[in-house]
Amino acid sequence: MEDTNCGENCAFFKSGFCLNEKECPNYTETIWEEAATGKTKVVKDCAPKRTMMEQQRAINSITAMHGAFQKLKEKVESLETMLFQIINASKKFLQEQEEIKQIEKKNED
């Protein structure tokens, strides 16, 4: 995760509202520990920028999931159609077998 803070390019800093990035009302600092190495990392963020980035990441994830669900839905619909065809063919076969048995029974009598 990379820093998103504005530093000297911040509109608040340029206007003189704050004297440095840490005084900016949008400045946030988080400390992360990497699971693999155990090293700590300080991430300096501009809250609105980070929020927008995370929102876009979430939208992309949801869009990808929607696409995957749509493909799955299409496969399930195809499977459902095939199953109904098999069931109907089986019913027709069983009916024909029953008719054949009845004809053979009549012929025996």
GIDAKA-V474619 format. One record per backbone hydrogen bond with DSSP energy under -0.5 kcal/mol. CO is the residue of the C=O (numbers start at 0). NH is the residue of the N-H. E is the energy in kcal/mol with one decimal. If there is no record, write none. Layout:
co={CO	CO}
nh={NH	NH}
e={E	E}
//
This chain:
co={5	6	9	10	11	11	11	12	19	19	20	23	25	27	29	29	31	31	33	38	40	40	41	42	42	43	43	44	44	45	46	47	48	49	50	51	52	53	54	55	56	57	58	59	60	61	62	63	64	65	66	67	68	69	70	71	72	73	74	75	76	77	78	79	80	81	82	83	84	85	86	87	88	89	90	91	92	93	94	95	96	97	98	99	100	101	102	103	104}
nh={8	9	13	14	15	16	17	15	22	23	23	26	46	44	31	42	33	40	37	33	31	42	43	29	44	3	4	27	46	49	50	51	52	53	54	55	56	57	58	59	60	61	62	63	64	65	66	67	68	69	70	71	72	73	74	75	76	77	78	79	80	81	82	83	84	85	86	87	88	89	90	91	92	93	94	95	96	97	98	99	100	101	102	103	104	105	106	107	108}
e={-1.8	-1.2	-2.7	-1.9	-0.6	-1.8	-1.0	-1.0	-1.3	-0.5	-1.0	-1.3	-3.6	-3.1	-0.5	-3.1	-0.5	-3.3	-2.4	-3.0	-3.2	-0.5	-0.5	-2.4	-0.6	-1.9	-1.6	-2.5	-0.7	-2.6	-2.6	-2.2	-2.4	-2.8	-2.4	-2.3	-2.2	-2.3	-2.5	-2.5	-2.1	-2.6	-2.6	-2.2	-2.4	-2.5	-2.1	-2.2	-2.8	-2.3	-2.1	-2.3	-2.6	-2.2	-2.0	-2.5	-2.5	-2.1	-2.5	-2.8	-2.2	-2.2	-2.6	-2.4	-2.0	-2.4	-2.7	-2.6	-2.5	-2.5	-2.4	-2.4	-2.5	-2.6	-2.4	-2.4	-2.4	-2.2	-2.4	-2.3	-2.3	-2.2	-2.3	-2.6	-2.3	-2.1	-2.2	-1.6	-1.3}
//
